[in-house]
């Protein structure tokens, strides 16, 4: 399957999960994530939509534990930058992609990530080699190219993680890889040989 077909297939699967199942899976993912990130202090993390694994709970946990949190904002020039905030209430619904409102921080305190920062990356599908199928805009690929030293963490539901070596995501030269994938069932550190 090509990227377009894969996006459609897995978005439909994700869209059809019941609210209860989404809550249950997101809670398990949240617990797996907490154990994997305890040693980090700065997080660049996206704000989830209703279809995605819930990051709102994770963001609240990070803020409560005095971690530095920044989330992405898409600028008028179509570039993505991350901005710090101190409270989940500081996010606003002032950006629309297609028919989806994306919560974003105010463009006031720009984040310049360090080598100790972790970036939590969204996606539709991930594989055992650390390949990612995103939404097709290239925002994260461009950002990760700019900040190659960031530790790259992906979170998703378990069905979005391909473990089978006979299957992998088709990639282009500009696609950026992931270092770790956390699902509702597993924590997978990607082997650097890929």
C-alpha positions, -999 to +999 in steps of 0.1 A: +000+000+000+012+035-007+013+062+019-020+078+009-038+044+012-021+036+045-032+070+060-068+064+049-069+029+063-054+036+097-072+069+102-105+050+096-095+023+121-086+049+147-117+069+140-139+039+146-127+032+181-153+037+208-148+065+233-146+039+261-119+019+242-100+051+234-101+061+271-089+026+282-061+025+257-050+061+264-048+054+301-026+023+296-004+043+273-002+071+298+011+047+325+037+032+301+048+067+292+052+078+328+077+051+335+097+058+304+101+096+307+108+101+344+144+112+339+136+140+314+127+176+324+117+193+291+090+180+267+080+192+233+046+175+230+017+179+206-019+184+218-040+155+207-072+157+187-102+135+197-090+107+174-055+105+187-041+089+218-047+114+246-018+137+253-039+161+275-036+138+305+002+135+298+006+173+296-013+178+328+009+152+345+041+169+332+029+204+343+019+191+377+054+176+381+071+209+373+084+198+339+089+223+311+063+218+285+061+233+250+036+225+222+036+232+185+021+262+168+019+265+130+029+300+118+015+320+090+046+311+070+035+274+074+064+265+097+061+248+131+077+261+163+071+251+199+061+275+227+061+270+264+031+273+287+023+267+323-013+257+323-034+236+300-059+265+300-033+286+281-040+266+250-064+280+224-084+267+195-072+293+171-059+271+143-079+249+119-065+222+097-092+209+074-121+206+097-101+199+128-094+225+155-059+222+169-052+235+203-020+256+204-001+277+228+002+315+224+033+325+204+049+342+234+077+320+249+095+302+221+112+270+229+147+264+217+152+227+225+184+214+241+200+179+239+181+171+271+147+178+255+123+150+244+099+155+215+067+135+215+056+130+179+022+122+165+016+099+136-008+075+119+015+045+117+050+035+130+072+005+123+099-015+141+126+004+122+114+037+137+098+049+104+068+071+108+038+078+086+026+113+096-003+133+083+015+144+051+023+181+060+060+175+067+060+197+097+077+173+121+102+161+094+113+196+088+115+204+126+135+172+133+159+180+105+166+213+121+170+198+156+185+164+148+197+159+184+163+157+200+152+124+215+122+113+194+094+096+212+062+084+194+030+075+211+002+056+195-023+029+199-009-006+196-025-013+163-006+016+148+027+000+155+040-025+128+063-052+143+063-076+114+096-075+095+077-083+063+059-050+066+074-016+069+065+020+060+077+033+027+100+062+033+115+091+014+149+107+020+134+135+041+115+113+065+128+114+100+131+083+123+118+078+158+140+066+188+112+051+209+076+040+204+052+038+233+018+021+229-009+010+252+008-024+253+045-019+248+076+003+251+099-003+221+134+013+218+143+013+182+175-005+172+200+020+158+211-004+131+180+007+111 
